[in-house]
Amino acid sequence: MKKPRFNAIKEIVVLLLFISGLHGPAYSQGRFAGYFNSDSFWRSIQILDQDAAIAEDVDTLVALASNRVFDYKELKFAKEESAKSGPVNYFLAFIKNGKWYVKPYNSLSEILNRQEEGKSLVVYTEGYGKNFPAGLFRAFAMRAQYKVNVLYLDYPSINSSKRRLGNWRFVLKEANKAGADFAPMLDSLHQWQLKEHYFSKINLFYHSMGNLALKHMLQNKLFAGFNGQVWVDNLILNAACVPAKGYADWLGKANFARHILIHYNPEDRTLKGAQLISGNRKLGVRPGATVLDKVICINFNRFVGNGHSYFLDLPYRAPMAEPVADYMQKVLNGEMVKVQDTLIFRRLAGDGKYELAE
């Protein structure tokens, strides 16, 4: 009975790829980063002046905050480096009649006011290997697939002049810096939502090395005034590429979150490679025996195999299993995970650990 809905989601993502000018052979997994960094792709993105009007009937629209250096005189205007100091940059990005547009704004409130009132907001932070267009593509895909408002937090997570190990070190530094750079913005979001009551739910979604930003923010107590009350419905650590050892010490400081979800996969091939490089077990592989009282750990292995990025339908991968797609739909809309429902969840050995049922 659920197949028509699932197929409709796939059609939306396929349509998004089509109208964005992506072609199957060029968009194979191995060419992902290179394709989005090609001159032809950058040339297809149009930057709008701040006084330009945006039509109400755009196809897909997301909010975006970035700590990159920007130079609009250059073709690749979003640089592969973060600004040394100063506030983050705010944008609305949207697709209209098959073309990508990016419009700068002066404040967070301006881009939040263009989201759909009364719906869930997902504040989305990606991991390794995303230049500006590649990360924006995923933000568009999340918006299209799950019908949620998306505020994408963009930071440099790849540098084309560096090799693999150099990029690993580069992202370690940049993800930690992003934790500090975006903390004031999260405080502004909290204050704005407290005043406007604009979104039905607010959820923070950190993927892979993006979790380093969360860890850095919590470890260094950069949460300013927004940790004194609960205002985030679901704090989601997806395939977290952070050390599992001692994670309870910093994650336990997240008083702003009503529910904390750790998504893990013991066979995650990407994180197992990261373990070899770093010499420590990753939280997204195995959280360990100690689980905080308000944390729920969900093991996705039986549905995703050795997969790592298992929260979006993307064209070079097998379609998401329906239980995973249904689960993500719920948590990104801010619903409480009811692990007591044995039709949906199966309890695993160890406190706070579960997997999705068939």
N, C-alpha and C positions, 0 to 999 in steps of 0.2 A: 504493500500500500504506500510505502514511503518513496518508492523509486521515482515517480514523477517529480517530487520536490527535489530530490537529489540530482536528477538529470537537469532540472531547471537551473540549479546552482552552477552546474558544470557549463551549461550553455551561456550563462552570464559571463563567466570567466573567459570562455572561448571567444565570445563577442568582444570582450574587453581587449583581448590580444589582437583580434582582427582589426578593430577600429584604431588601435594604437600603431598599426603598421608592422606588427611582428610577423615573421614568417617562420614556419616550422623548422626548416633546415638550419636557419641562422640562430634559432633559439634553442638549440640542444644544450644540455646541461654543461658540457665542456666549454661552450662559448658564451655562457651567460654573462659574465663580467665584461668580456671583451665587446660583446654586441652592444650593451648599454653604454659603453664608453667610446663607441665609434663616433666619428665626426658626423656621419649621416644621422645618427639618432639624436645627438645633441642639437643638430641643425633643425630637427623637427619640433623642438620645444620652443614655444613662444613666450617671452617675458612681457607681461603687461605693465603699463604705467600704473602708479598708485591711484590715479583718478579715473582709470578705465572702469566702465560698468561691467558687471557680470550678470548674464541672463539668468533667470530663475530656473530655466529648463535644461541645465547642464546635465550631461550623462552620468558622470561620477565625480564627486567632489570630496576632497579631504583637506584637513588643516595640517600644517607642517611647521615645526619649529626646528631651527638648525643652528649649530654653533660653528659652522664652516666660515671660511673666508669667501666672500663673494666679489666677483669682478665682472660686471655686466658688459664690459667692452670685449671680453673674450668669449669664444664659442663655448668652451667648457667653463661656464660662469661660476659653478659651484666647485671650489678648489678642493684638493685632496689634503687639506690641512685645516685645523681649527683655529679660530681667532684666539689670540693670546689673552685678551681681556674684553670686557664689555658685555652688554646684554645679547641674548640670542636673537636671531632673525626670525620673523614670522611671515608665513605665506598661506595663501589658498592655492591649491593645485587642483585642476579639473580637466576633464575630457569633454570636448564639445565637437560633434560631427567628425569624430575620428582624430582630432588633433589635441595635443597636450598643451595646457596653458599654466603658467605660474605667475601669480601676482603678489608682490610684496605688500606687507602691512606694517603699521607702526606698533601695534599692541596685540597682546593675546586676546583681549576681549573682542576685538574686531573680527578675528577669525572664528572665535567660538560662537559669536552671534549669527554666523552664516551656516552653522550646523542645524540639524533637525531637532527642534525642541521636543522634549518629552521622550526622547530615545536614549539608549545607552551610549556612553562615550568610552572608547578604548584608547588609552594612551599607550602607544606601541613603540617599543625600542628593539631594533634589530641587532644582529651580531656581525660576525666577520664577513668581509668581502662585498660590502654594498657601497658602490658609488652613488651619487645623488639620484640619477634616473632609476637605478636598480632598486634602491630602497623605496622610492616613490611608486614604482610599479607594484611592489608588494603591498603598500598601503592602499593603492587602488583596488588590488585583488581582495584584500580583507573587507573593504567597504562593499564591494560588489557581491561577495559571497555571503557575508553575514548580515548585511543591511544595518550595520551599526555606524555611528559616527566614529571617525578615526582622527586622532591627533598623533601624527607620526613625529617622533623625536629623532632627528637626523644628525649624525656625527660622522667624521671620516673613519671608515672601517676597512679601507684598502688604499694602498698607494702604489700606483702603476710603476713607479721607479724602483720598487723593492721586490726582492724575491720572497719565497714562502716564509722562511724563518724571520726575515726582516719585517714582513707584514704582521707576523704573530706578535712580535715585540711592539710594533707600531700600534696595533689594536689594543694590546694590554694598556698602553699609556693613554690612548684616546678614549677608550671606554671608561676608564677611571676618571678622566677629566670630564667626560660627559655627565657623570654622576654629580660632580660639583657644579657644572655649568647649568644643568637643568633643574637643580633643586629650587632655586628662587622661582622658576616658572611654575613648578608644582605648587608652591605656596600661593602664587597668584591664582592658579586654577582653583585651589581650595577656597580662597577668599571670594572669588567670583561666583562659584557655585553656591556658596553659603548665602550670598546676597540674592542671586538670580533664581536659584532652584530650577535651572534650565534643563538639566539632563536627568532622566529617570534613574540611571545608575552610572557610576564611574568605576572603571576597571583599569588596572595597570598591567600590561603584558610585556614581559621581558623575555627575549629569545636568545639562547646561546651565550655568546660573549657579551651581549647587551646586559646580562645579569651582573657583570662587573660594575656597571654604573650604579645599579641598586645596592650592591655590596659596599661600594665606596661611600655612597651617600649615607647608608645606615651606620657603617663602622665609624665614620667621622662625624656623626651626629649633625649632618648638614640639612636636616629636615626642618629647621627653623621653627615657625609657628604652626606647621600643619600636622604635627604628631601628637597634639594634645587632645584630639577627638577623632572618632571614627568617621571617615568620609569616603573611603575607597571600599567598594563592595567586594571585589575579587582582586587580590594581588597574585598574579600568575607568573611563576618561574618556569619557563618552558625550555626543556633540554639545556639546563643551566650549565654553562662552561665556567664554573667557579669551583674551588676546592670544596669537597664534601666535609672535610675535617673542620670542625669548629663553626659550621654554618649557623647553628642555633644561637651562638653568641651575638651575631649581627642581625640575623633575621628576626630574632626575638624582640628587637627594638622597634619593629614596624607596628606601633600602636594605632596608626591611622587606618589599618586594614581590618575589615570585618572578617574576611576569610582569606587564608593563604593556601595556595595550591602549588604543589611541586609536581611537574610532569616529568617523568623519567622513563628511560629505556635501557635496561642492562646490556643490550646488544648494539647500542648506538655506535655506528662505525666512526662517525666524525669525532665524537667525544672520546672514543678509545684512542684515536690518533692524537688528540689533544693531551690525553693522559701520558702518552709516551714522551711528548715534547716537554711537558711541564713536570712530570714525575709525581703527580698526585691524582687521587681519584676524584672524579667530577660529580657534582651533585646531581646532574642530569643522567648519570649512569646508575648510581646507587646512593640514595640518601644516607644510609647507615642505620644503626639501631635506634639512635636518639631522635625522636620526632616531637616537636613542640606540640602542646595541647591544641592550639588553634590551627595547626598545619595538617593538611590532607595530602598524601602522596599518591599519585595515580600512575601505575605502570602501564605503558601503551604497547609493550613489546608484542603481544599476541596479534595486534592489528597492523603494526608498522615494521616488523622485522628488524633490520638494522638501520632503519631510517632515523633522521635527525630533525628535519624540518617538516613536521607532520601536522601542521595546523592550517595549511592552505592547499586548495586544489591548484596545481601548477601544471603547465602543458607538457613538461618533459617527465612527469612522474605518473605512476598509476593513480587512479582516483582514490580519494580518501575512503576508508571503510565507513559505512553509514553510522555505526555507533560512535566513531570518533567525530565525524562531522556534526552529529546531533549534540554530542557533549560540548564541543567547542561553541556551537550556536548558543547553548544555554549559558555557559560561563562568560562568554563575551557580552552577553546581554545582562550580566550581573546577577544571574540566578544563583541561589545557594545550592551547593552540591549536596545532595541527600544520599550519602553513602549507605544509609539504612535501607534504601530501596534495592532489594536483592534481584529485582528484574533488570536493573541497570548496572549494579556494582557487585563485585565479588571480593570478599575480604581476603587479604594475603597474610602470610606470616609476618609478625612484627606490628607494633603499634602504629596506627594511622596509615597503613598501606593497603591500597585497593587496586583492582583493575576493572576495566569495563567488561560486562558480561556480553554474551552474544546477542 
